[in-house]
Amino acid sequence: MQPEPAITAELFADQLFFYFDDPVGEVAITVTDSFGQVVSAATCNSDFEPMVVLSVPTDAGFYRIDLEGAFLKGYGEYSRN
């Protein structure tokens, strides 16, 4: 079993930063709101781009982050008041 890769996410105002401490190849990142609408998305190759910035809404609500690649599948959530 392989250890989970180290990925950090930070939210600042209308920007969501992802830091890939462990390269995992190409990754698709999707942010959806509580209605299931995609509000932001990006694809990157973490082998060459260790950091990705997405513009995200500042509207109040709950948001889900999905990360998917050949060697990675995960999700996270955040909310705004």
C-alpha positions in Angstrom: 0.0 0.0 0.0 1.3 3.4 -1.0 1.2 6.3 1.5 -1.1 9.1 0.7 0.5 12.1 -1.1 1.0 15.3 0.8 -1.3 18.0 -0.7 -2.1 21.2 1.1 -5.0 23.6 0.3 -5.4 27.2 1.5 -8.3 29.6 0.9 -7.6 33.3 0.7 -10.5 35.6 -0.3 -11.4 34.4 -3.8 -8.4 32.2 -4.4 -7.9 28.6 -3.5 -4.3 27.5 -3.5 -3.1 23.8 -3.8 0.4 22.8 -3.0 1.5 19.3 -4.2 4.4 18.4 -1.8 4.4 14.9 -3.5 4.2 14.9 -7.3 1.3 12.7 -8.4 1.3 13.4 -12.2 -1.7 15.0 -13.9 -4.6 16.0 -11.6 -8.0 17.4 -12.3 -9.4 19.7 -9.6 -13.1 20.6 -9.5 -14.9 22.8 -7.0 -18.7 22.5 -6.9 -21.3 24.4 -4.9 -24.1 22.9 -2.7 -26.3 22.8 -5.8 -23.8 20.6 -7.7 -22.7 23.3 -10.1 -19.0 23.5 -11.0 -17.8 26.9 -9.9 -14.1 26.4 -10.7 -11.9 23.8 -12.3 -8.3 23.2 -13.4 -6.0 20.5 -14.7 -2.3 20.4 -13.9 0.7 18.2 -14.0 1.9 18.2 -10.4 5.3 16.8 -11.6 6.0 20.2 -13.2 3.5 22.5 -11.4 3.8 22.0 -7.6 1.3 24.8 -7.0 -2.1 25.6 -8.6 -4.4 28.6 -7.9 -8.1 28.6 -8.6 -10.5 31.5 -8.5 -13.5 30.6 -6.4 -16.7 32.4 -5.5 -16.9 34.4 -2.3 -20.7 33.7 -1.9 -21.8 32.1 1.4 -22.4 28.4 1.2 -20.8 24.9 1.2 -18.3 23.8 -1.4 -16.8 20.5 -2.3 -13.3 20.0 -3.9 -12.6 16.9 -5.9 -9.1 15.9 -7.0 -8.6 13.0 -9.4 -5.7 11.6 -11.3 -4.1 8.3 -12.3 -2.5 8.0 -8.9 -4.9 10.1 -6.8 -8.5 10.4 -5.9 -9.7 12.5 -3.0 -12.0 15.3 -1.9 -12.3 18.1 0.6 -15.0 20.5 1.7 -15.1 24.1 2.9 -17.8 26.6 3.8 -18.2 30.4 3.7 -20.4 32.4 6.1 
